[in-house]
Amino acid sequence: MSRIQCSRCLRPQAHCLCPLIPLLDSRTRVLLLQHPSEVGHALNTARFAALGLRNAELRVGEVFEDLPALLQQPGYRACLLFPADKAETLTAYSEDQSDLPLLLVVPDGTWRKARKLLHLNPVLAALPRVTLADAAPTRYRLRKAPGPGALSTLEAVVQALEVLEPHTDFAPLLRPFEALIEGQIAAMGEETFRRNHSG
């Protein structure tokens, strides 16, 4: 027998995180492209970003036929938040707001699945890349990071927005994420968590 789900956050009704999800404005537009394998994942952080930002959109798929239209947003400069040798390091918008805000395209999936999204969508792979100068350590204590600087999708979005728009507090976006992780740790028990995930 399956548990009743919240239709918004997709968590079991008894563990709904909607009260913790803010609704924030951002000058930056965020387009999250989620690999289908992430949709049912218990730690689906891209969904929190899409729900918590007014200027964000979440699309699920492997091939995005309408991607050229999605990227042609008047008043925005599209770029891909993904590492590359020639990626531009994100910096804050100019104080006079004369520069075009970014349409920040963020692939969501494991590193392998994210690379597959780029391979299957040449328009995506052709976008100029941006990256974080110094990513803060991940709070994602339930997954082993593939390397230093590896973040969950939500953390990457929050850190990018905090660089671009330093006068806005985007930390509230992390509240449901942190509650979700605490809930998962509580469910597995502190001892099991320490044995499998600490150190």
C-alpha angles and dihedrals in degrees: 000000000000122000120246110261130213104244092216107047094019091227122132107278091245090056099039111157098192094110088061096050112098126205107228134178121228134181088216118077114222122206113189116198107196125197109231092240089068097056097082095036114123090227098050098160098167089068090058090053092050093047095044099049123065091203097053136096131193121209124182124207147079100247117036107200092181094050095111089056092045090054094050096079110155112239096021137096110220119223137159121242097218134113121264136151092252097038115139114240111239117247133177120280114258115274092241090053090230093137123085113259117241129256093214110205112201123188112213121207141069113314089261093050092045090053089049090055088054092048093049094045109050090180088061094047090051094058118108109261128233129189142182117262097215114005114205113237116277120260088205096115095168099064127054108239113233089226145335113306093028110139138177113258092255093050091049091051093047093048092047092051092047089056095045096042106027094168093063123075110228095167092102087071087071095057097089090042092054092045090050092052092046089050092050091049091048091050094052094041128246094262094053090046093051092047095050107027113024126089 
